[in-house]
Amino acid sequence: MCSLLYAVNGLQARTFGVWTLLSSVIRCLCAIDIRNRTLYHITLFTFFLALAHFLSEVFIYHTAALTIGVMAPLMVASFSILGMLIGLQYLEVEALSHNKKKN
């Protein structure tokens, strides 16, 4: 697989930086309030977006090679999705038991 090197302009770099900052803020807020289902789903969606982005850069656009610099975010996103999907089951069970206690 050949790795193409494209020039990144300032706008692209700042956009990616803002996206990274926004993702980290969302993920920190979810860690603080893990029982907030809406925030949990938004956080899970950020990991799906990151995974889709890096996979598309490698396999569709061929702008990145499967090096450690690309493999690391792919693994973080994949394991985070897996962990959050497992955690989502506990979140749903907790919500159901909380509703039973109310009634």
Helices and strands as residue ranges (DSSP letters): H 10-32, H 37-59, H 68-102
